[in-house]
Amino acid sequence: MFQVNSYTRVAIASALLLALGGCGKIEALFKDDKGAPVAVPAKADGSVAMLLPDFTQLVEREGPAVVNIQAVRAESTRQSTPSSDLPFPIPEDDPFYEFFRRYMPNPNQQQEPQPSESVSFGSGFILSADGYILTNAHVVAGGNQIKVMLTDKRELRAKLVGLDKRTDVAVLKIDAANLPIVKIGAPEALKVGEWVAAIGAPFGFENTVTAGIVSAKGRSLPDESYVPFIQTDVAINPGNSGGPLFNLRGEVVGINSQIYSRSGGFMGISFAIPIDLAMKVAEQLKSSGKVSRGQLGVHIQEVTQELAQSFGLDRPRGALVVRVEPNGPASRSGIQIGDIILRLNGQTVENSRDLPRMVGDQPPGTRIKLGVWRKGNEQNVEATLAELAAEQAAQASEPAAPSQPQSYQFGKLGLTLAELTADDKETLGIRGGLVIQKAQGAAAQAGLTNGDVIIGLNQTEISNIRSFERALSAANGNIALLVRRQDSTLFVPLRIN
C-alpha cells in the first residue's frame, strides 16, 4: 500500500493550495467578461468539457421587468328569434291562445343582447422606468381594456400607444415610476447554438422560465416579409407571446412571437422577433403612434437555379421582379419586369425576402441606388421611395375567362396557346399575351395550367404568337415564362432539352 509521509503531505497540501489559487483562472474559462457562465465548445476528438448555464442570477435580475398582460375584448350576443311567443305550437284562433300567451312564459323567448367578453393573455417587458412596455400586437389588438400585472402583484390599466401588425409589435404605457427595466442586446451577435432563455406566462402561469438554444437566424415565415425571425427550441406556449428572449448576459435579444405546432402546443420550434427591429418600430410608435415605411412598388419572386440559368445569372440570388405597379417609384425609375435586384445602397440582396425588409427600413422620400441584372448585364438604377400604404383587406375577384380564338401548338413545350382578344386584354389589364389552352408534358411538369396567361419569356415581353416564337428561338433552351395566374404574376422555369 502507498504510504504518505510528512514530506509528501506537505507537498500535496502545497499543490492543493496552488490549484485552489488557480480556480479563478479555470473558472474564467467558463464565464464571460461579466461573470455569466458560458459553454465550452466540444474538442476535435468529440469530448466535451463544459458547464451547463445557470439562469438563476439572470431570472433574479431581469425577472421583475417582465409583466403579464390581459386584453379584454367586449362582444355582444343575441339569441335567435323564436317563431312563436308560446312554448308549444297552438293556433292563434284557438280560444285558449290568449290565455296561454299571457300566463305560460316561453323559455325560448328572445332576450336582450347579453354582453360577453373574450380575454387575450400574453406577456411583455418594461422598456423605461416611467412605464413603457413592449409586447406583441396580436396580444392587445382589438382590446378595449388592457391590464398589466407586475411581479410585485400590482395590477395597472395600460394605454395602447400604438401597434404594427406587419411586425407584430405593440407599445403600451402604464402610470408608474421607478420601474425595473430590461437591458437591450444585439441580435446580430447571436450565434446558432447559443443558449437563450424566455420568461413569460404560458397558459397563465406567471413568471415561468424556459431555456434552450438558438436553432437558426433570419427565418422567413409565410406572410411575414418584414421580420427575419430568430428560431429557437425554447418552450413557448400560448401566454408567452410578447415576452422577452434573453441571452446569457441577461440582455433581451428578441420578442417571443410564434410557434410552429400541429397541436396548438409547443413542438420544439418557436420564433422570436429580433429586438433591434422591434425597437425601431417602438420608437416610431412612441413618437407618432404609427410606423412609416418606404415602398418601391414591385412584386417579386425568389430566384431558383433554373431561373438563374434562364436569365444568365451565375447563381441563384437577388429578387426577381414579376410586376411593377403603375405610377409607383419603380415604374418612374425604369425598373422592368424580369429585372433581378441584386443590391440596395451597396448591400447585397441575397434572397427575395431581404428586399422588403431593406426597403421598409428606409423612410418615405429616401433616394436609393439599386444594382439590377437586366438581359445579361448589371445596371445601376436610382429610385425615390414612396410611403407604404396601410394594410387593407385583400379583395378577391373572379378573373374573367379569356375567350379562345385560334390555337397554336408547341409540341416540345407541351403547350397549346391562343392570342388574347381585345376584350381579354382590357379585362386582365395587360397589353398582350397568350392564354394556355392546354398544358401537358414539360409544361405540366413545370406547373403550368390551363388558363394561365403568358406575358413574357425571359426578359422579353410577349404580346402575340410572333413575339413568342422570336423570343423562343433566342432562348437557347433556357426558358423562364412570365405567367399571369388570376391575381398573381410569377416566373415559371421550363426546360425543352
C-alpha positions, 0 to 999 in steps of 0.5 A, a space after each residue: 500500500 502507498 504510504 504518505 509521509 510528512 514530506 509528501 503531505 506537505 507537498 500535496 497540501 502545497 499543490 492543493 493550495 496552488 490549484 485552489 489559487 488557480 480556480 479563478 483562472 479555470 473558472 474564467 474559462 467558463 464565464 464571460 467578461 461579466 461573470 455569466 457562465 458560458 459553454 465550452 465548445 466540444 474538442 476535435 476528438 468529440 469530448 466535451 468539457 463544459 458547464 451547463 448555464 445557470 439562469 438563476 442570477 439572470 431570472 433574479 435580475 431581469 425577472 421583475 421587468 417582465 409583466 403579464 398582460 390581459 386584453 379584454 375584448 367586449 362582444 355582444 350576443 343575441 339569441 335567435 328569434 323564436 317563431 312563436 311567443 308560446 312554448 308549444 305550437 297552438 293556433 292563434 284562433 284557438 280560444 285558449 291562445 290568449 290565455 296561454 300567451 299571457 300566463 305560460 312564459 316561453 323559455 325560448 323567448 328572445 332576450 336582450 343582447 347579453 354582453 360577453 367578453 373574450 380575454 387575450 393573455 400574453 406577456 411583455 417587458 418594461 422598456 423605461 422606468 416611467 412605464 413603457 412596455 413592449 409586447 406583441 400586437 396580436 396580444 392587445 389588438 382589438 382590446 378595449 381594456 388592457 391590464 398589466 400585472 407586475 411581479 410585485 402583484 400590482 395590477 395597472 390599466 395600460 394605454 395602447 400607444 400604438 401597434 404594427 401588425 406587419 411586425 407584430 409589435 405593440 407599445 403600451 404605457 402604464 402610470 408608474 415610476 421607478 420601474 425595473 427595466 430590461 437591458 437591450 442586446 444585439 441580435 446580430 451577435 447571436 450565434 446558432 447554438 447559443 443558449 437563450 432563455 424566455 420568461 413569460 406566462 404560458 397558459 397563465 402561469 406567471 413568471 415561468 422560465 424556459 431555456 434552450 438554444 438558438 436553432 437558426 437566424 433570419 427565418 422567413 415565415 409565410 406572410 411575414 416579409 418584414 421580420 427575419 425571425 430568430 428560431 429557437 427550441 425554447 418552450 413557448 406556449 400560448 401566454 408567452 407571446 410578447 415576452 422577452 428572449 434573453 441571452 446569457 448576459 441577461 440582455 433581451 435579444 428578441 420578442 417571443 412571437 410564434 410557434 410552429 405546432 400541429 397541436 396548438 402546443 409547443 413542438 420544439 420550434 418557436 420564433 422570436 422577433 429580433 429586438 433591434 427591429 422591434 425597437 425601431 418600430 417602438 420608437 416610431 410608435 412612441 413618437 407618432 403612434 404609427 410606423 412609416 415605411 418606404 415602398 418601391 412598388 414591385 412584386 417579386 419572386 425568389 430566384 431558383 437555379 433554373 431561373 438563374 440559368 434562364 436569365 444568365 445569372 451565375 447563381 441563384 440570388 437577388 429578387 426577381 421582379 414579376 410586376 411593377 405597379 403603375 405610377 409607383 417609384 419603380 415604374 418612374 425609375 425604369 425598373 422592368 419586369 424580369 429585372 433581378 435586384 441584386 443590391 440596395 445602397 451597396 448591400 447585397 440582396 441575397 434572397 427575395 425576402 431581404 428586399 422588403 425588409 431593406 426597403 421598409 427600413 428606409 423612410 418615405 422620400 429616401 433616394 436609393 441606388 439599386 444594382 439590377 441584372 437586366 438581359 445579361 448585364 448589371 445596371 445601376 438604377 436610382 429610385 425615390 421611395 414612396 410611403 407604404 400604404 396601410 394594410 387593407 383587406 385583400 379583395 378577391 375577384 373572379 378573373 374573367 375567362 379569356 375567350 379562345 380564338 385560334 390555337 397554336 401548338 408547341 409540341 416540345 413545350 407541351 403547350 397549346 396557346 391562343 392570342 388574347 382578344 381585345 376584350 381579354 386584354 382590357 379585362 386582365 389589364 395587360 397589353 398582350 399575351 397568350 392564354 394556355 389552352 392546354 398544358 401537358 408534358 414539360 409544361 405540366 411538369 413545370 406547373 403550368 395550367 390551363 388558363 394561365 396567361 403568358 406575358 413574357 419569356 425571359 426578359 422579353 415581353 410577349 404580346 402575340 404568337 410572333 413575339 413568342 416564337 422570336 423570343 423562343 428561338 433566342 432562348 437557347 433552351 433556357 426558358 423562364 415564362 412570365 405567367 399571369 395566374 388570376 391575381 398573381 404574376 410569377 416566373 415559371 422555369 421550363 426546360 425543352 432539352 
